[in-house]
Amino acid sequence: MRISPIIGPAALPALAELLHQSPPSRLFVLADTNTARDCYPRLQLHLPAHQLLTIEAGEAYKTLETCGIVWSWLTAYQADRHALLICLGGGVVTDLGGFCAATYKRGIRCVGVPTTLLAQVDAAVGGRPALTFRV
Ligand SMILES: NC(=O)c1ccc[n+]([C@@H]2O[C@H](COP(=O)([O-])OP(=O)(O)OC[C@H]3O[C@@H](n4cnc5c(N)ncnc54)[C@H](O)[C@@H]3O)[C@@H](O)[C@H]2O)c1
């Protein structure tokens, strides 16, 4: 089920309400080094128990290799198909996390918490997550 974007100060309480009404089996948060430092402390206040994975920041890390790290992390913490992944970051994190969520156990729920303007108006809205492949 797709939900509409929630914008403004009500967004984090709305996320908390979503998690309360439809609790995932396990909750995961993906961030990069910058959003883990600058944004996660605020998000964390609205979340029940969860696991956090911090990846390196930057376009260079939007790769299949990083995707493998995310899949391994989900597996290590026994994410099943009722788990939920929150992607806290700019377009790199929402693209990478969205791709990983869509391809893990035929797809798990995913919520984007976009932290750049580009991710808020484009990357995290269209449902077109992708990785960068270099051949
Ligand atoms: N899927 C789509 O439809 C779609 C559309 C447009 C762009 N994109 C993708 O989006 C990516 C670019 O996104 P971007 O411009 O957000 O880049 P980004 O995700 O690399 O973020 C830019 C930098 O800002 C930092 N950052 C993010 N939020 C922050 C915050 N609140 N405080 C401090 N630092 C913060 C990040 O750590 C990073 O270093 C590209 O990979 C592009 O391909 C995807």
The ligand as a Tripos MOL2 file, in Angstrom:
@<TRIPOS>MOLECULE
LIG
   44    48     1     0     0
SMALL
NO_CHARGES

@<TRIPOS>ATOM
      1 N1         14.6560    7.7710   -7.6170 N.am      1 LIG1
      2 C1         14.4460    8.9330   -8.2180 C.2       1 LIG1
      3 O1         13.3980    9.1510   -8.8320 O.2       1 LIG1
      4 C2         15.4870   10.0040   -8.1260 C.ar      1 LIG1
      5 C3         15.1860   11.3130   -8.5630 C.ar      1 LIG1
      6 C4         16.1580   12.3010   -8.4130 C.ar      1 LIG1
      7 C5         17.4090   11.9830   -7.8690 C.ar      1 LIG1
      8 N2         17.6850   10.7140   -7.4530 N.ar      1 LIG1
      9 C6         18.9830   10.3810   -6.8770 C.3       1 LIG1
     10 O2         19.1950   11.1940   -5.7230 O.3       1 LIG1
     11 C7         20.5890   11.2720   -5.4950 C.3       1 LIG1
     12 C8         20.9620   12.7000   -5.1260 C.3       1 LIG1
     13 O3         20.2590   13.0340   -3.9450 O.3       1 LIG1
     14 P1         20.7640   14.2160   -2.9760 P.3       1 LIG1
     15 O4         21.0410   15.4080   -3.7840 O.co2     1 LIG1
     16 O5         19.8080   14.2800   -1.8690 O.co2     1 LIG1
     17 O6         22.2180   13.6910   -2.5350 O.3       1 LIG1
     18 P2         22.7420   12.8590   -1.2540 P.3       1 LIG1
     19 O7         21.7760   11.8420   -0.8020 O.co2     1 LIG1
     20 O8         24.1130   12.3870   -1.6310 O.co2     1 LIG1
     21 O9         22.8540   13.9830   -0.1330 O.3       1 LIG1
     22 C9         23.7980   15.0410   -0.3210 C.3       1 LIG1
     23 C10        24.7020   15.1810    0.9070 C.3       1 LIG1
     24 O10        23.9540   15.8050    1.9490 O.3       1 LIG1
     25 C11        24.0460   15.0290    3.1330 C.3       1 LIG1
     26 N3         22.7920   15.2380    3.8420 N.ar      1 LIG1
     27 C12        21.5690   14.8170    3.4800 C.ar      1 LIG1
     28 N4         20.6400   15.3190    4.2870 N.ar      1 LIG1
     29 C13        21.2770   16.0520    5.2220 C.ar      1 LIG1
     30 C14        20.8400   16.8440    6.3300 C.ar      1 LIG1
     31 N5         19.5430   17.0020    6.5960 N.pl3     1 LIG1
     32 N6         21.7780   17.4360    7.0990 N.ar      1 LIG1
     33 C15        23.1040   17.3120    6.7780 C.ar      1 LIG1
     34 N7         23.5750   16.6240    5.7110 N.ar      1 LIG1
     35 C16        22.6630   16.0210    4.9410 C.ar      1 LIG1
     36 C17        24.3150   13.6100    2.6720 C.3       1 LIG1
     37 O11        24.9550   12.8600    3.6650 O.3       1 LIG1
     38 C18        25.2270   13.8630    1.4740 C.3       1 LIG1
     39 O12        26.5610   14.0490    1.9140 O.3       1 LIG1
     40 C19        21.2910   10.7840   -6.7600 C.3       1 LIG1
     41 O13        21.8430    9.5010   -6.5040 O.3       1 LIG1
     42 C20        20.1620   10.6920   -7.7750 C.3       1 LIG1
     43 O14        20.3630    9.6580   -8.7210 O.3       1 LIG1
     44 C21        16.7430    9.7350   -7.5640 C.ar      1 LIG1
@<TRIPOS>BOND
     1     1     2 1
     2     2     3 2
     3     2     4 1
     4     4     5 ar
     5     4    44 ar
     6     5     6 ar
     7     6     7 ar
     8     7     8 ar
     9     8     9 1
    10     8    44 ar
    11     9    10 1
    12     9    42 1
    13    10    11 1
    14    11    12 1
    15    11    40 1
    16    12    13 1
    17    13    14 1
    18    14    15 2
    19    14    16 1
    20    14    17 1
    21    17    18 1
    22    18    19 2
    23    18    20 1
    24    18    21 1
    25    21    22 1
    26    22    23 1
    27    23    24 1
    28    23    38 1
    29    24    25 1
    30    25    26 1
    31    25    36 1
    32    26    27 ar
    33    26    35 ar
    34    27    28 ar
    35    28    29 ar
    36    29    30 ar
    37    29    35 ar
    38    30    31 1
    39    30    32 ar
    40    32    33 ar
    41    33    34 ar
    42    34    35 ar
    43    36    37 1
    44    36    38 1
    45    38    39 1
    46    40    41 1
    47    40    42 1
    48    42    43 1
@<TRIPOS>SUBSTRUCTURE
     1 LIG1         1 GROUP 0 **** ****
